[in-house]
Amino acid sequence: MIDERQRALAGDFVLGLLEAPELGAFEAEMAASPDLAALVTGLQGRFSALDLTAAADPIPEGLWDRVGAAIDGPSRKDSPALDRTSSRKPPRDSRAWLPLAASVVLALGVGFIAGRSSVGPAPAPVVVAVLLDEDATPGAIVEAFANNRVHIVPLENFEVPAGKILEVWTKPNETLGPVSLGRFSSAREIDFAPAALPVPQAGQLYEITLEDAPGSPTGRPTGPILVKGLARLPML
C-alpha cells in the first residue's frame, strides 16, 4: 500500500528534487516495493504531458552550452562546445537520466513558461509546485512570484460541469489558513494577482478545487480537491 508520503516523494524523485540521503532511502524503498517502483515508472511516462504545454518557440541562444555546463560541472569550460547535432542516446535505464534531465530543466527553465512570450529575461518564481491528483498524476504547475503574481499551467483538461468553477487555493500558514488565489472556468494558462500575502515559501500548500459558481461562498474550500501539491524552491 502506497501512502501519501511515498506519493509525494515519487513526484520529487521523477523531477530530480531528492538529494542524499533522502534519495538513497527512497531508492531503497523502490527496490523493496514493486508497487512504488510501478508508480515511479508511471509518473515518468505521465510527466511527458509537460511537453504538451509548451509552444514551439526558438531555443534560447546559449542554452545547449548552459545545459552542458550544468551536467558536466566546472570542467565544462575547458571542453569543446556541445555538439548541437549530437544523436547520442540516453542511458538504457530511464531512472538514471530522467531525474537529471528534469533537474536541469527546472534549473534553467523555471520562469520560462510564464515569460516565453515576453521580451527579455523572465523573472524567476520564488517557489514552484507540481499539483497531483489522487492517482499521483500531474494535473497543473504553479509558479508563485515575489510580487504575489501566481501563474497556473494546467496539464490536463479539467471537466467543469455547468454551474461549477475551478478555484485555486494556497495555505501560507496556519494563522491565515486557506486563501483563494482566483477562479477560472476552463483549463488554460492563467495569471492571478491576489491581495498581499506573505512571500511564498517551500512546503506551502497549493490546490485546485471544483466549487459552485461563482466560487466558494465561505472563503474556504468546500468542493472536491482536483489536484494539490507542496511548493519547492526552484534550483537556480
Buried (B, 14 or more C-beta within 10 A) or exposed (E): EBEEEBBBBBBBBBBBBBEEEEBEEBBEBBEEBEEBBEBBBBBBEBBEBBEEEEEEEEEEEEBBBBBBBBEEEEEBEEEEEBEEEEEEEEEEEBBEBBBBBBBBBBBBBBBBBBBBEEEEEBBBBBBBBBBBBEEBBBBBBBBBBEEBBBBBBBBBEBEBEEEBBBBBBBBBEEEEEBBBBBBBEEBEEBEBEBEEBEEBEEEBBBBBBBBEBEBBEEEEBBBEBBBBBBBBBBBE
